Amino acid sequence: MINIRAKFESKKEMKTKTNYVFSTSEKINEMEEIQLIGSIGYLVFNGDELNKQALEIARNKKFAVNTEKLSPSSELRFSIVRLWQQSKEAIGVEEYYQREMKKINDHYKNKVEKSL
């Protein structure tokens, strides 16, 4: 697996596929490059600066998520990030995360207040 910073350059639509072109100033060693040719993988790309933890979870999980190895807080963060991706809201991931965490926190605050 490679992990590099890249810039989206262009898109070319064809009959059976779409080619996306990314550029980078980082170097990939020759052995990794040879293994990449013709291989299928996953691309995680976001123009916003993603929260480091959320990006790390996405890298580690390759979208086939095995949440058993995550801490409960990391699992929750990953789930919220996935919800943000599905929502297509016009806000950044961190703002979405903060909003959802406030909702969760308010829920438990209310439960505590009711039990007093």
MINUBA-180192 format. One line per 4 residues: their letters; for each residue x, y, z of N, C-alpha, C. Coordinates in steps of 0.02 Angstrom, whole numbers, plus 32768, in hexadecimal, padded with zeros to 4 digits. Each point is the difference from the previous one (the first is absolute). Layout:
BEGIN
a> X,Y,Z,X,Y,Z,X,Y,Z ~ ... $
//
This chain:
BEGIN
mini> 802A,7FC5,8000,7FD6,803B,8000,802D,803E,8000 ~ 7FEC,8030,7FD8,8024,803F,8001,7FD3,8036,801E ~ 801F,8032,801C,7FDC,8037,801F,8026,803F,7FEF ~ 7FE6,8027,7FD0,8023,803C,7FEA,7FCF,803A,7FF9 $
rakf> 801B,803B,8006,7FD8,803C,7FF5,7FFE,800C,7FB4 ~ 7FC4,800F,7FE6,7FF9,8007,7FB8,7FD1,803A,7FEE ~ 8005,8016,7FC2,7FD5,8035,7FE6,7FD7,7FE3,7FC7 ~ 7FBE,800C,8002,7FD5,7FE9,7FC9,800C,802E,7FC5 $
eskk> 800F,7FE3,7FC6,8012,8027,7FC5,7FC8,8001,7FCC ~ 7FE6,7FC5,7FEE,7FCF,7FFF,7FCA,7FD7,7FC0,7FFF ~ 7FCD,8000,7FD5,7FD4,7FC6,7FF8,7FF5,7FF6,7FB6 ~ 8001,7FC1,7FEA,7FF2,7FF1,7FBA,7FCE,7FC7,7FFE $
emkt> 7FC4,800F,7FE6,7FCC,7FCD,7FFD,8007,7FD9,7FBF ~ 7FFB,7FBD,8005,8004,7FD4,7FC7,7FC1,7FD5,8000 ~ 7FF8,7FD4,7FCF,7FC4,7FD8,7FFB,7FF6,7FD2,803B ~ 8033,7FDE,8017,7FF8,7FCD,8034,801F,8013,8043 $
ktny> 8023,8039,8003,801F,8014,803F,800F,804A,7FFF ~ 8014,801B,8039,8014,8045,8006,8047,8001,801C ~ 802C,8025,7FE1,8044,8007,8019,8006,8041,8027 ~ 8018,7FFA,803D,800E,803A,802A,804B,8007,8006 $
vfst> 8019,803C,7FFA,8048,800B,8003,8011,8029,803F ~ 802E,7FE5,8028,8019,8022,803B,804B,8009,7FF7 ~ 801B,8036,801C,8049,800A,7FFC,801A,8007,8048 ~ 8040,7FF0,8007,8021,8006,8042,8049,8010,7FF5 $
seki> 801D,8020,8032,8048,800D,7FFE,8025,7FCB,8029 ~ 7FDA,7FD3,8020,801F,7FCC,8028,8016,7FC6,7FD4 ~ 8033,7FDD,8016,801C,7FC8,7FDA,7FE4,7FBE,801A ~ 7FF3,7FD3,7FD1,7FEC,7FBB,8011,803A,7FD4,7FEB $
neme> 8017,7FD4,802D,8039,7FD7,7FEC,7FED,7FD1,7FC7 ~ 8032,7FEC,7FDA,7FF5,7FDA,7FC2,7FD9,7FBF,800B ~ 800E,7FDD,8036,7FDE,7FC1,800E,7FB5,800C,800C ~ 7FEF,8033,8027,7FBA,8011,800B,7FDE,8014,7FBF $
eiql> 8023,8026,7FD7,7FE5,8017,7FC0,7FF0,7FC4,7FD3 ~ 802D,7FD0,7FFC,7FF5,7FC5,7FD7,7FC3,7FDA,8019 ~ 7FF8,7FFA,8042,7FC7,7FDC,801C,7FBF,8024,7FF4 ~ 8002,8042,7FF8,7FC3,8027,7FF5,7FE4,7FFA,7FBA $
igsi> 802A,7FF4,7FCF,7FEB,7FFF,7FBA,7FCA,7FCB,7FF7 ~ 7FC6,8016,7FE9,7FC9,7FD2,7FF2,7FDB,7FE6,803D ~ 8014,8016,803B,7FDF,7FE7,803C,7FC1,8029,800F ~ 7FD3,7FE2,8027,7FC3,8022,8014,8006,800F,804B $
gylv> 7FED,803C,8013,8005,8014,8046,7FCA,8032,8011 ~ 800A,8024,8036,7FD0,8032,8017,8022,8043,8003 ~ 7FDC,8034,7FEC,801A,8044,8002,7FD8,8026,8034 ~ 8022,801C,8031,7FE1,802B,8031,801A,8046,7FF2 $
fngd> 7FD3,802D,7FEC,8017,8043,7FEE,7FCD,8033,8019 ~ 8019,8035,801E,7FD4,8036,8017,8027,8041,7FFB ~ 7FE3,8031,7FDF,8020,8041,7FF9,8007,8025,8042 ~ 7FD5,7FF1,8030,8005,801E,8043,8036,7FDC,8026 $
elnk> 801A,8020,8033,802F,7FDF,802D,7FD6,7FD4,802F ~ 8002,7FBE,7FF4,7FDB,7FD3,802A,8021,7FF9,8044 ~ 7FD8,7FF5,8031,801B,7FF2,8042,802F,7FC4,7FFA ~ 803B,8005,801C,8033,7FCB,7FFA,7FE5,7FBC,8015 $
qale> 7FDB,7FFE,8036,7FE7,7FC0,8018,7FCE,7FE1,7FCF ~ 7FD3,8029,7FE5,7FCF,7FE6,7FD1,8021,7FE6,7FC1 ~ 8032,8024,7FE7,8024,7FEA,7FC5,8026,7FBF,800E ~ 801F,7FFC,803B,8025,7FC4,8013,7FD1,7FC4,8003 $
iarn> 7FC4,8009,801A,7FD0,7FCA,8003,7FEE,7FEA,7FB9 ~ 7FF3,8030,7FD5,7FEF,7FEF,7FBA,8039,7FDA,7FDF ~ 803E,8016,800B,803A,7FDD,7FE3,8004,7FB8,801A ~ 7FF9,7FF8,8041,8007,7FBE,801E,7FC8,7FD1,7FED $
kkfa> 7FC6,801C,7FF4,7FC6,7FD6,7FF4,7FF4,7FF0,7FB7 ~ 801A,8028,7FD3,7FF6,7FF5,7FB8,7FB5,7FF6,7FF1 ~ 7FD6,801D,8029,7FB7,7FFF,7FF9,7FE1,7FBC,800D ~ 8026,7FCD,800C,7FE5,7FC0,8018,800E,8001,804B $
vnte> 7FD5,8020,8023,800E,8013,8045,7FFA,7FC5,8030 ~ 8035,7FF4,8025,8000,7FD1,8037,8006,802A,803F ~ 7FC7,8012,801D,8000,802F,8038,8015,7FDF,8041 ~ 800B,7FBF,8001,8015,7FDE,803D,8044,8019,8019 $
klsp> 802A,8018,7FD3,8043,8017,8013,8001,804A,8013 ~ 7FC9,8023,7FF9,7FFD,8047,800F,7FEB,800A,8048 ~ 8017,8037,801D,7FE6,8013,8042,7FB8,8018,7FF4 ~ 7FD6,7FFF,8033,7FBB,8017,7FF6,7FFC,8048,7FE5 $
ssel> 802C,802C,8017,7FFE,8045,7FE7,8016,8004,7FB6 ~ 8031,7FD8,7FED,8015,7FFE,7FB9,7FCA,7FE3,7FD4 ~ 7FDD,7FCD,8019,7FC9,7FE2,7FDB,7FC9,8033,7FF5 ~ 7FF0,8027,8034,7FCD,8034,7FFA,8016,8035,7FCE $
rfsi> 803F,8016,8005,8019,8033,7FD1,7FFB,7FE6,7FB8 ~ 8014,7FC2,7FF5,7FFD,7FE3,7FBD,7FB8,8000,7FE6 ~ 7FD1,7FEC,802B,7FBA,7FFE,7FEC,7FE6,8045,7FEE ~ 8012,8032,8028,7FEA,8044,7FF1,801E,8019,7FBF $
vrlw> 803F,7FF1,7FF3,801F,8015,7FC1,7FDD,7FDE,7FC5 ~ 7FF0,7FC1,8007,7FDB,7FDD,7FCA,7FBB,801F,7FF5 ~ 7FDE,8012,8036,7FBF,8023,7FF9,8008,8042,7FDC ~ 8035,8025,8010,800E,803F,7FDF,800A,7FF4,7FB5 $
qqsk> 8026,7FCD,7FEE,800B,7FF1,7FB9,7FBE,7FF1,7FDC ~ 7FD5,7FDA,8021,7FC0,7FEE,7FE3,7FCF,803B,7FFC ~ 8006,802F,802F,7FD1,8038,8004,800A,8033,7FC8 ~ 803C,8005,7FE6,8011,8030,7FCC,7FEF,8048,8014 $
eaig> 8000,800D,8042,7FF4,8044,8018,803A,802D,7FEC ~ 7FF1,803F,7FF6,8033,8030,7FEA,8026,801E,803C ~ 8012,7FD5,8030,8029,8016,8038,803B,7FD1,8005 ~ 8035,8017,8021,803C,7FD7,8008,7FF4,7FC6,8031 $
veey> 802B,7FCF,7FFB,7FF9,7FC5,802A,8006,8011,804A ~ 802D,802E,8011,800A,8010,8047,7FC3,8023,801C ~ 7FE3,802E,7FDA,7FC3,8022,8017,7FC7,7FCE,8009 ~ 7FF9,7FD2,7FD1,7FCC,7FCD,8004,800C,7FD4,803E $
yqre> 803E,7FEC,800B,8012,7FD7,8039,7FEE,8023,8041 ~ 8014,803F,8006,7FF2,8026,803D,7FB4,8005,800D ~ 7FDA,800C,7FCB,7FB7,8006,8007,7FE2,7FBE,8018 ~ 8015,7FC9,7FE3,7FE4,7FBE,8013,8015,7FED,8047 $
mkki> 803E,8010,8012,8016,7FF2,8045,7FDA,8029,8033 ~ 7FEF,803E,7FEE,7FD7,8029,802D,7FBB,7FE0,800A ~ 7FE3,7FE7,7FCB,7FBE,7FDE,8005,8005,7FC3,802F ~ 8035,7FDA,7FF8,8009,7FC4,802B,800A,8015,8048 $
ndhy> 802A,8033,800B,800D,8018,8043,7FC1,801C,8021 ~ 7FD9,8026,7FDA,7FC1,801C,801A,7FD0,7FC8,8014 ~ 7FFE,7FCC,7FD8,7FD5,7FC6,8010,8010,7FE4,8046 ~ 8041,7FF6,800C,8014,7FE3,8041,7FFA,8032,8039 $
knkv> 800B,8040,7FF3,7FF5,8032,8034,7FB7,7FFF,8016 ~ 7FD2,7FFB,7FD0,7FB8,7FFD,8010,7FF0,7FC3,802A ~ 801E,7FC8,7FEF,7FF4,7FC3,8027,8017,8008,8048 ~ 803B,8020,8009,801A,800B,8043,7FD2,802F,8026 $
eksl> 7FEB,8035,7FE2,7FD4,8030,8021,7FBE,7FE1,8014 ~ 7FE5,7FD4,7FD7,7FC0,7FDE,800F,8008,7FD0,803B ~ 803C,7FE5,8007,800A,7FCF,8036,800E,8020,8044 ~ 800B,8041,8001,800E,8023,8040,7FC2,800D,8027 $
//
